């Protein structure tokens, strides 16, 4: 498990609860190995968190009116797995939300910031499991469909309309094809 290292400002500001949250979250990231992950305080009080993957550094805002959420911690730790850090998952904020929600229910305590989910923050918990299931399916979808985020958006829209997560069908995983001359096919 990655070792937790707090900067001096974070050590002064972090509650025992936050340190416990950080340790529980780090335990769910075996990819980080046993090298330290440094946790500091954000320079801006408006930011919930940020990550600097190349330095194995995340910064959190312990001064919010409400506690730092597991979701925020997980999201920032997931950034460490993206370029220019470990390069294990694709870069981007939406991608970070997808992989965070798919990782563990611990990170479902707050609605994602970048992935568009059609519910308010109060009803998020009711939908978190279904959304996480769709995120895991989207990660599988990525193995053969570079437009997996669009696929996920469609699935989330369907879920918002019907309230159910449809079992994946062959049509969900088939690439779109367009005919070319003389019977050739082209992937779109």
Residue frames as qw, qx, qy, qz and C-alpha x, y, z in Angstrom:
[[0.000, 0.889, 0.458, 0.000, 0.00, 0.00, 0.00],
 [0.337, 0.630, -0.047, 0.698, 1.20, 3.51, -0.77],
 [0.427, -0.368, -0.480, 0.672, 2.48, 5.38, 2.23],
 [0.025, -0.912, -0.354, -0.206, 0.73, 8.59, 3.20],
 [0.481, -0.121, -0.158, 0.854, 2.87, 11.69, 3.59],
 [0.016, -0.910, -0.413, 0.019, 1.22, 14.96, 4.68],
 [0.350, 0.551, -0.094, 0.752, 2.70, 18.34, 3.95],
 [0.219, -0.104, -0.549, 0.800, 3.18, 20.57, 7.01],
 [0.353, -0.049, 0.009, -0.934, 0.07, 22.67, 6.22],
 [0.705, -0.157, -0.534, -0.440, -2.05, 19.53, 5.75],
 [0.530, -0.112, -0.745, 0.390, -0.67, 17.95, 8.92],
 [0.005, -0.057, -0.413, 0.909, -1.77, 21.08, 10.80],
 [0.480, 0.038, -0.095, -0.871, -5.22, 21.17, 9.18],
 [0.570, -0.021, -0.756, -0.322, -6.16, 17.49, 8.83],
 [0.695, -0.378, 0.295, -0.535, -8.56, 15.99, 11.32],
 [0.388, -0.240, 0.888, -0.056, -8.15, 12.42, 12.50],
 [0.696, 0.442, 0.495, -0.273, -11.20, 11.59, 10.36],
 [0.525, 0.784, -0.228, -0.241, -9.54, 12.98, 7.22],
 [0.035, -0.581, 0.812, 0.054, -6.33, 11.01, 7.87],
 [0.551, 0.048, 0.814, -0.177, -8.43, 7.85, 8.28],
 [0.669, 0.645, 0.214, -0.300, -10.28, 8.64, 5.02],
 [0.310, 0.774, -0.514, -0.201, -6.96, 9.07, 3.22],
 [0.232, -0.374, 0.898, -0.030, -5.61, 5.77, 4.52],
 [0.642, 0.290, 0.666, -0.246, -8.81, 3.87, 3.62],
 [0.596, 0.749, -0.005, -0.291, -8.78, 5.41, 0.15],
 [0.127, 0.705, -0.680, -0.157, -5.10, 4.68, -0.49],
 [0.490, -0.160, 0.851, -0.100, -5.69, 1.02, 0.41],
 [0.697, 0.504, 0.470, -0.197, -7.99, 0.81, -2.64],
 [0.479, 0.836, -0.237, -0.130, -5.21, 1.90, -5.03],
 [0.856, -0.295, 0.338, 0.256, -2.76, -1.01, -5.16],
 [0.690, 0.610, 0.121, 0.370, -1.41, 0.33, -8.46],
 [0.026, -0.949, 0.197, -0.245, 0.31, 3.11, -6.52],
 [0.720, 0.224, -0.534, 0.383, 2.67, 0.56, -4.95],
 [0.633, -0.591, -0.373, 0.333, 4.38, 1.37, -1.67],
 [0.371, 0.205, -0.028, 0.905, 6.04, 4.67, -2.61],
 [0.036, -0.474, -0.512, 0.715, 4.64, 7.67, -0.73],
 [0.084, 0.681, 0.505, 0.523, 1.75, 9.78, -1.92],
 [0.204, -0.113, -0.316, 0.920, 1.97, 13.33, -0.64],
 [0.091, -0.754, -0.621, -0.196, -1.21, 15.12, 0.41],
 [0.239, -0.048, -0.172, 0.954, -1.22, 18.88, 0.76],
 [0.156, 0.676, 0.502, -0.516, -3.69, 21.75, 1.03],
 [0.433, 0.649, 0.439, 0.445, -5.09, 23.47, -2.06],
 [0.291, -0.042, -0.058, 0.954, -3.86, 27.01, -2.57],
 [0.306, -0.230, -0.251, -0.889, -7.37, 28.12, -3.52],
 [0.299, 0.076, 0.751, -0.584, -10.20, 27.70, -1.06],
 [0.662, 0.319, -0.046, -0.677, -12.60, 27.40, -4.02],
 [0.577, 0.311, -0.724, -0.212, -11.05, 24.12, -5.22],
 [0.898, -0.344, 0.085, -0.261, -12.07, 20.83, -3.61],
 [0.774, -0.350, 0.449, 0.276, -8.88, 19.18, -4.77],
 [0.544, 0.755, -0.325, -0.170, -6.23, 18.87, -7.43],
 [0.914, -0.190, 0.288, 0.211, -3.55, 16.41, -8.40],
 [0.225, 0.805, -0.510, -0.204, -0.04, 16.61, -9.77],
 [0.996, 0.045, 0.016, -0.078, 0.48, 13.08, -11.09],
 [0.669, 0.541, -0.376, 0.343, 4.16, 13.49, -11.97],
 [0.020, 0.538, -0.572, 0.619, 4.91, 14.34, -8.32],
 [0.484, -0.294, -0.820, 0.080, 2.54, 11.76, -6.74],
 [0.048, -0.125, -0.412, 0.901, 0.91, 14.73, -5.03],
 [0.149, -0.656, -0.636, -0.377, -2.71, 15.53, -4.35],
 [0.027, 0.066, -0.340, 0.938, -4.03, 18.63, -2.66],
 [0.240, -0.583, -0.767, -0.119, -7.33, 18.79, -0.81],
 [0.130, -0.508, 0.056, -0.850, -9.35, 21.58, 0.75],
 [0.386, -0.296, -0.808, 0.332, -9.90, 20.77, 4.44],
 [0.011, -0.171, -0.305, 0.937, -11.47, 24.21, 5.02],
 [0.317, -0.304, -0.591, -0.677, -14.81, 23.57, 3.32],
 [0.535, -0.324, 0.240, -0.742, -17.94, 23.84, 5.42],
 [0.959, -0.091, 0.086, -0.254, -18.48, 20.14, 5.00],
 [0.662, -0.451, 0.555, 0.224, -15.93, 17.38, 5.27],
 [0.216, 0.495, -0.700, -0.467, -13.72, 16.27, 2.39],
 [0.899, 0.109, 0.132, -0.404, -15.58, 13.45, 0.67],
 [0.701, -0.174, 0.652, 0.231, -14.24, 10.05, -0.24],
 [0.655, 0.666, 0.333, 0.125, -15.29, 10.85, -3.80],
 [0.160, 0.961, -0.223, 0.020, -12.92, 13.87, -3.88],
 [0.463, -0.604, 0.639, 0.110, -10.07, 11.84, -2.41],
 [0.750, 0.146, 0.628, 0.149, -10.68, 8.97, -4.85],
 [0.534, 0.829, 0.162, 0.046, -10.97, 11.34, -7.79],
 [0.015, 0.915, -0.403, -0.024, -7.64, 12.99, -6.99],
 [0.576, -0.389, 0.710, 0.113, -5.92, 9.64, -6.37],
 [0.761, 0.435, 0.475, 0.079, -7.27, 8.40, -9.71],
 [0.339, 0.928, -0.149, -0.053, -5.54, 11.35, -11.38],
 [0.345, -0.677, 0.635, 0.138, -2.24, 9.84, -10.21],
 [0.692, 0.074, 0.704, 0.140, -2.97, 6.88, -12.50],
 [0.553, 0.793, 0.257, 0.007, -3.35, 9.19, -15.51],
 [0.632, 0.321, 0.044, 0.705, -0.65, 10.78, -17.69],
 [0.493, 0.651, -0.555, 0.157, 1.83, 12.27, -16.91],
 [0.566, -0.508, 0.569, -0.312, 1.85, 10.01, -13.85],
 [0.546, -0.180, 0.818, 0.017, 1.51, 6.27, -14.14],
 [0.389, 0.335, -0.510, -0.690, -0.39, 6.37, -17.47],
 [0.171, 0.069, 0.979, -0.089, -2.59, 3.41, -16.51],
 [0.276, 0.667, 0.679, -0.129, -5.88, 5.05, -17.48],
 [0.354, 0.569, 0.337, 0.661, -6.73, 7.71, -20.06],
 [0.190, -0.138, -0.266, 0.935, -6.37, 11.36, -19.14],
 [0.241, -0.413, -0.392, -0.785, -9.32, 13.68, -18.61],
 [0.296, -0.178, 0.506, -0.790, -11.75, 14.67, -15.90],
 [0.822, 0.010, -0.081, -0.563, -14.68, 12.60, -17.18],
 [0.749, 0.216, -0.623, 0.067, -12.41, 9.58, -17.47],
 [0.127, 0.273, -0.700, 0.647, -11.26, 10.20, -13.91],
 [0.592, -0.113, 0.288, -0.744, -14.88, 10.23, -12.70],
 [0.863, 0.125, -0.353, -0.339, -15.62, 6.99, -14.57],
 [0.634, 0.217, -0.685, 0.285, -12.67, 5.10, -13.09],
 [0.098, -0.267, 0.590, -0.755, -13.27, 6.54, -9.59],
 [0.712, -0.074, 0.158, -0.680, -16.92, 5.47, -9.47],
 [0.867, 0.179, -0.426, -0.188, -16.09, 2.06, -10.93],
 [0.315, 0.446, -0.740, 0.392, -13.37, 1.41, -8.34],
 [0.287, -0.189, -0.842, 0.416, -15.30, 1.03, -5.07],
 [0.263, -0.753, -0.549, -0.252, -18.57, 2.02, -3.35],
 [0.475, -0.511, -0.272, 0.663, -16.52, 3.99, -0.82],
 [0.210, -0.132, 0.227, 0.942, -16.25, 6.72, -3.46],
 [0.076, -0.528, -0.695, -0.482, -19.99, 7.04, -3.97],
 [0.256, -0.583, -0.559, 0.532, -20.54, 9.53, -1.12],
 [0.103, 0.649, 0.015, -0.754, -20.78, 12.51, -3.47],
 [0.695, 0.653, 0.295, -0.065, -22.18, 13.00, -6.96],
 [0.678, 0.020, 0.281, 0.679, -19.41, 13.18, -9.57],
 [0.047, -0.696, -0.023, 0.716, -18.36, 16.62, -10.73],
 [0.076, 0.448, -0.547, -0.703, -17.61, 16.03, -14.41],
 [0.028, -0.173, -0.937, -0.303, -19.69, 13.04, -15.47],
 [0.415, -0.119, -0.068, -0.899, -23.20, 14.29, -16.20],
 [0.148, -0.257, -0.948, 0.120, -25.69, 12.36, -14.07],
 [0.293, -0.429, -0.318, -0.793, -29.33, 13.46, -14.16],
 [0.584, -0.603, -0.540, 0.062, -30.10, 13.65, -10.45],
 [0.132, -0.875, 0.197, -0.422, -29.58, 16.13, -7.66],
 [0.207, 0.482, -0.738, 0.425, -27.04, 15.68, -4.90],
 [0.545, -0.243, 0.527, -0.605, -29.66, 14.53, -2.40],
 [0.922, 0.153, 0.152, -0.322, -30.85, 11.64, -4.57],
 [0.364, 0.656, -0.656, -0.085, -27.36, 10.65, -5.75],
 [0.304, -0.327, 0.863, -0.235, -26.99, 7.78, -3.25],
 [0.755, 0.267, 0.466, -0.377, -30.08, 6.13, -4.70],
 [0.742, 0.653, -0.062, -0.138, -28.51, 6.13, -8.17],
 [0.126, -0.778, 0.606, 0.105, -24.82, 5.64, -7.36],
 [0.627, -0.157, 0.761, 0.058, -24.77, 1.84, -7.72],
 [0.696, 0.585, 0.417, 0.007, -26.46, 1.92, -11.11],
 [0.291, 0.930, -0.217, -0.061, -24.17, 4.69, -12.37],
 [0.328, -0.629, 0.698, 0.092, -21.09, 2.83, -11.11],
 [0.734, 0.143, 0.662, 0.050, -22.30, -0.31, -12.89],
 [0.589, 0.790, 0.169, 0.020, -22.58, 1.67, -16.11],
 [0.007, -0.889, 0.452, 0.077, -19.09, 3.09, -15.53],
 [0.559, -0.331, 0.751, 0.116, -17.67, -0.44, -15.21],
 [0.715, 0.470, 0.514, 0.063, -19.46, -1.42, -18.43],
 [0.347, 0.932, -0.085, -0.062, -18.02, 1.68, -20.13],
 [0.273, -0.701, 0.641, 0.151, -14.49, 0.66, -19.12],
 [0.651, 0.053, 0.744, 0.140, -15.12, -2.73, -20.72],
 [0.556, 0.768, 0.314, -0.054, -16.64, -0.98, -23.74],
 [0.008, 0.904, -0.338, -0.262, -13.44, 1.05, -24.14],
 [0.573, -0.312, 0.704, 0.282, -11.51, -2.09, -25.08],
 [0.431, 0.255, 0.734, 0.459, -13.19, -2.09, -28.49],
 [0.128, 0.831, 0.458, 0.287, -14.93, 1.27, -28.81],
 [0.411, 0.061, -0.170, 0.893, -12.95, 4.50, -28.62],
 [0.257, -0.423, -0.156, -0.855, -16.27, 6.37, -28.24],
 [0.440, -0.305, -0.815, 0.221, -17.01, 4.68, -24.92],
 [0.034, -0.238, -0.408, 0.881, -17.78, 8.00, -23.21],
 [0.431, 0.035, -0.292, -0.853, -20.52, 8.71, -25.75],
 [0.542, -0.169, -0.805, -0.171, -21.76, 5.17, -25.19],
 [0.288, -0.267, -0.706, 0.589, -21.83, 5.85, -21.44],
 [0.180, 0.135, 0.111, -0.968, -23.69, 9.12, -21.91],
 [0.539, -0.075, -0.545, -0.638, -26.36, 7.30, -23.91],
 [0.523, -0.229, -0.810, 0.129, -26.64, 4.65, -21.21],
 [0.135, -0.221, -0.513, 0.818, -26.96, 7.34, -18.52],
 [0.363, 0.046, -0.160, -0.917, -29.69, 9.07, -20.53],
 [0.592, -0.152, -0.711, -0.347, -31.51, 5.74, -20.89],
 [0.402, -0.233, -0.752, 0.468, -31.16, 5.15, -17.16],
 [0.073, 0.133, 0.266, -0.952, -32.55, 8.65, -16.42],
 [0.507, -0.023, -0.369, -0.779, -35.59, 7.92, -18.61],
 [0.742, -0.131, -0.596, -0.279, -36.31, 4.38, -17.46],
 [0.548, -0.631, 0.385, -0.391, -34.72, 4.09, -14.02],
 [0.950, -0.124, 0.284, 0.039, -33.14, 0.78, -15.01],
 [0.073, -0.643, 0.672, 0.360, -29.76, -0.30, -16.23],
 [0.887, 0.339, -0.101, -0.297, -30.25, -2.45, -19.30],
 [0.804, -0.249, 0.470, 0.268, -28.18, -5.57, -19.60],
 [0.016, 0.578, -0.530, -0.620, -25.59, -5.05, -22.31],
 [0.829, 0.409, 0.350, -0.153, -26.79, -6.33, -25.65],
 [0.699, 0.092, 0.428, 0.566, -24.83, -7.23, -28.73],
 [0.282, 0.816, 0.310, 0.397, -26.11, -4.00, -30.31],
 [0.342, -0.935, 0.047, 0.079, -24.58, -1.96, -27.49],
 [0.587, -0.550, 0.454, 0.383, -21.14, -3.35, -28.27],
 [0.697, 0.403, 0.455, 0.381, -21.25, -3.43, -32.06],
 [0.227, -0.354, 0.179, 0.889, -19.27, -0.74, -33.86],
 [0.496, 0.712, 0.221, -0.445, -21.18, 1.49, -36.21],
 [0.511, -0.066, 0.639, 0.571, -20.40, 0.55, -39.78],
 [0.424, 0.699, 0.013, -0.576, -20.92, 2.43, -43.02],
 [0.842, 0.300, 0.401, 0.199, -20.83, 0.75, -46.43],
 [0.094, -0.649, 0.432, 0.620, -18.05, 1.64, -48.83],
 [0.607, 0.493, -0.405, -0.474, -17.63, 0.75, -52.47],
 [0.641, 0.274, -0.705, -0.129, -17.65, -2.90, -53.50],
 [0.829, -0.368, -0.408, -0.103, -18.87, -4.33, -50.19],
 [0.460, 0.189, -0.522, 0.693, -16.08, -2.92, -48.01],
 [0.458, -0.793, -0.399, -0.037, -16.95, -1.75, -44.50],
 [0.293, 0.476, -0.308, 0.770, -15.54, 1.20, -42.64],
 [0.432, -0.524, -0.612, 0.405, -15.71, 1.69, -38.87],
 [0.001, 0.801, 0.145, 0.580, -17.08, 5.09, -37.84]]
